[in-house]
Amino acid sequence: MRPAHPTEQTVGMEYYVSDTDGVGGRLRASDDHFRVRELERFSTEPLAETTDAYPHLVFRATLRGWDTNDFAGRVSDALGVSRERVSWAGTKDKYAVTTQLFSVYGAEPEELPEVDGAEIEVLGRAGRSLEFGDLAGNEFELVVSDADRPENAWEITEELAAFAGFEGEHEDESDATASDPPRIAAPNFFGQQRFGSRRPITHEVGLEIVRGDWEGAVMAYLGNPNDAEPEATQEARRFVEKTRDWQEALERFPGGLRYERSMCHELAEHDGDATPETYRAALERLPSNLQRLFVHAAQSYAFNLMLSERLERGLPFDRPIEGDVACFVDRDAPDGLVLPDTDREQRVTDRRVRSVTRHCERGRAFVTAPLVGTETELADGEQGEIEREVLAALDLEQSDFDLPGEFYSSGTRRAIQVRTALDLETDPLTLSFSLPKGSYATVVMREYLKVDPVDLG
């Protein structure tokens, strides 16, 4: 175990679990170097089925240079329908080659547009639209460019196999074949993207919201200049922090920062009447998914801190200790994907430690930590101590998440370790693996590269 990059430490990822020096380099040197394919569980009916019973057309798209939202907008514009008629299960980045499902209400195959950078395969019809729950996980094929020490990749793999509880499965590289790849694990941290790769502040906004400080939340978003931003943007943020002159701030924030400008518009309309309700209204000018993201980022930050503290104390991740809360594997996951089901939990009492340990060893159970909300049950024992200490340090209580509108969260629990089989090629250095939904490929790759998270994409 060794200290993480300082930027990662600001979002609660305090350590790497592998001690070996990273291979260096970077991801996403080109879109082809970051390939993602969804693993979904969504069935379709033949195209010949009636549109009365099956009104949603389902197609698979392989996209180059498109983010999911922009591609959906392109499709809806071409069809002349509302964006609300286009649905998908998971949002993907534009700087990649991504393959995912889409559904469109009321469309016919011949109406789908030809889109540059998109290959479309019509699959059939469905009685409902795609939803987030239809995404089980993702397959990744990632190329590391400009690696300084590519030979270190195998040693890191061995360390991550030991972290998974699979130490010694493969004594050397020749033991790992395509049919029997090494199995590895990493702490199931929320990756840097959750908080902002270049300006990691979403959790700071969320923490202020949960604490009930609406003004503090607005200023965490509008202020907080970051060295990675253009100087004009930094100057606008410094101006806001100093003056609270919202009308003038509208002139200073660049046009591309439409969320900041939207908030300033709201505040300028109530200039001189800066109440908590005014600041909350400014936040509610943002898209609902972004409002939810703020609170989720606060929960994610607390979760990362809990995992870092468990690492600091030398507690296991691959098996439980007394007081832990475990969850079991999702029996309906696609073949080859180990998917935790946090709806099936069990508190690990003293007499259950051995039996739950066996389930964990067989890949049937996972130790969890909380994404704290109004209904989350905290663990007992030493893990419960960690959870309560982190919440106290952040000045948070579960009741704080009983918030209005999109800011409310009942919470859940999440596996503390993510496991996968890994295919490793060295020329060029390429890592291929699958992860359950909600887990980050960069959380695996950070162990291999050990670089500034900006270079992880």
Buried (B, 14 or more C-beta within 10 A) or exposed (E): BEEBBEBBBBBBBBBBBBEBEBBBBBBBBEBEBBBBBBBBBBEBBEBEBEBEEBBBBBBBBBBBBBBBBEBBBBBBEBBEBEEEBBBBBBBBBBBBBBBBBBBBBEBEEEBBEEBEBBEBEBBBBBEEBBEEEBBBBBBBBBBBBEBEBBEBBBBBBBBBBBBBBBEEBBEEEEEBEEEEBBBBBBBBBBBBBBBBBEBBBBBBBBBBBBBEBBBBBBBBBBBBBEEBBEEEBBBBBBBBEEEBBBEBBBEBBEEEBEBBBBBBBBBBEBEEEBEEEBBBBBBBBBEEEBBBBBBBBBBBBBBBBBBBBBBEEEBBBBBBBBBBBBBBBBEEBBEEBBBBBBEEBBBBEEEBBEEBBEBBEEEBBBBBBBBBBBEBEBBBBBBBBBBEEBBEEBEBBBEBBBBEEBBEBEBBBBBBBBBBBBBBEEEEBBBBBBBBBBBBBBBBBBBBBBBBBEBBB
